[in-house]
Amino acid sequence: MPEYEMVREIKNLCKNNQMRDVLIEEIETDDPVEYVRNLLKGEQIEIAVDRKNDGSIVVDTVCDGLMQTFSFTRI
């Protein structure tokens, strides 16, 4: 199973606060997009996927109004 470094950025929607939470972990998955779908628990989930030329995958999500970006780089 492929191993990835996953960077998860959780956007802060508060006015005048540009900070964001950034979490980094190593994961094993055959499908990074499905991995993200399984992480998100909510009623309204939007997912946009960008597959880069270098093989990395960026998944932008909005889950019940919370914006997150998941970046996967193969290890």
C-alpha positions in Angstrom: 0.0 0.0 0.0 1.4 3.4 -0.9 2.6 5.7 2.0 2.0 9.4 2.0 2.9 12.4 4.0 -0.4 14.1 4.6 -0.6 17.8 5.5 -4.0 18.9 6.8 -4.7 22.6 7.0 -7.8 23.7 8.9 -8.7 27.2 7.9 -9.8 29.7 10.6 -12.9 31.6 9.5 -12.8 34.2 12.3 -12.4 37.8 11.1 -8.9 39.3 11.5 -7.4 36.0 12.3 -5.2 34.5 9.5 -3.9 31.6 11.6 -4.7 28.0 10.7 -4.1 24.7 12.3 -1.6 22.5 10.4 -1.3 18.8 11.1 1.3 16.5 9.5 1.2 12.8 9.6 2.3 9.7 7.6 -0.5 7.5 6.4 -0.9 4.4 4.2 -3.8 4.3 1.7 -4.6 3.2 -1.8 -6.9 6.2 -2.4 -6.2 9.5 -0.7 -9.6 11.0 -1.7 -11.5 8.1 -0.1 -9.3 8.5 3.0 -10.4 12.1 3.3 -14.1 11.2 2.7 -13.8 8.7 5.6 -12.3 11.4 7.9 -15.0 13.9 7.3 -18.2 13.5 9.3 -20.9 16.0 8.4 -24.2 16.6 6.5 -22.9 18.9 3.8 -19.5 17.9 2.3 -17.9 19.4 -0.8 -14.7 17.9 -2.2 -12.4 19.2 -5.0 -9.4 17.2 -6.1 -6.3 18.5 -7.8 -3.8 15.9 -9.1 -0.4 17.6 -9.7 2.1 16.6 -12.4 4.6 15.6 -9.7 2.2 13.0 -8.4 1.0 14.9 -5.3 -2.7 15.2 -4.6 -4.4 18.2 -3.1 -8.0 17.7 -1.7 -9.9 20.9 -0.8 -13.0 20.3 1.3 -15.8 22.2 2.9 -17.6 20.2 5.6 -20.6 21.9 7.2 -18.9 25.3 6.6 -15.4 24.3 7.8 -12.7 24.6 5.1 -9.8 22.2 5.1 -7.0 21.4 2.6 -5.4 17.9 2.6 -2.1 17.6 0.7 -0.7 14.2 -0.1 2.9 13.6 -1.1 4.1 10.1 -1.8 7.0 9.0 0.5 
